[in-house]
Amino acid sequence: MQPSVVYTTFHFPKSGANVITTDSSDWATNCPEYKVTAVQVMPVEQPSQWQKDSSRFNTQQLEFLQLRDSTVAAVTPAGAMVA
């Protein structure tokens, strides 16, 4: 990205990106007026609490998938098709 450009995703509501924008919004979509929002960027020493929680949630979901896969493998007869 070019210097003086900041990017964030607005796809995940939990990210809180809409909280940092102004109260102004587009009349048709109600999207925040984020293209003209002033920001201040500074380095951090550690991940934010949101990043820690998200990482922990992601790890837990992957563990659930592995548990499911190992359970299905344990109860599925060899050569059987699993839907």
N, C-alpha and C positions, 0 to 999 in steps of 0.2 A: 504494500500500500504506500501511497505517497505520504510524505511528511505532512502533518496537520490534519490527517484523515483518521477518524476513529470509527470502528465497525463493531457492531454487536448483533446478535440474532434476536428477533422478536418472536420467534416461533414458539418458544416455551414460556407460557405465562408465569411459571414459577421463577423465571430468571429475574423478574422485577424490572426489566428494561423500561417498561412503560412508566414506572414510578419516577424515573429520573428525567422524564421529558416535561415539557410545559403543559399547562392546562388547555392550550389551544389544540384543536383537532380538525381533521378534514370533515367537511360537512356531509359528504356522501358516505364515507366508510367509517367515520369516527376514529380513524387512525391518528395517533398523536403527531404533532408537528415536529418530528424528531430530526428532520434534516437541518433545522436551524437551532438546535439545542446546544448551548454552550456546555463544554465539559472541561474538567480538570483531570489530567492523568498523572498518576504518581506510582512509583514502584512499591510493591508490598513485600513483606518478609515471609508470608505464609499464605496458604489458601484461605479464602473466606469461609465462614461457617456454611454458607450455601454450597460452596464447592465441596467441602468435606461431607456434608449430608448427601449431596448428589452422588459422590463417589461411593459412599457407603451403600446407598440404595442400589446403585448399579452393580456393585459386587454381590449384594444379596440376591438380586434378580438372576445373575449368572449362576450363583450357587443353586438356586431353585431349579433352573433349567438343567444343570448337571445332575441334580438329584432325580428330576423327572426322567431324564434320559437313562440313568442307571437303573431306575425302578422299572421302566418299560423294557429294557434289555433283560432284566432278571426274570420277568414274567412272560416274555414272548418266546414261544417255541422257536428253535432254530429253523431258519428258512421261511418263517411266517412273514406276511406283509403287515406292516403297521401303517394305519391311515394317518 
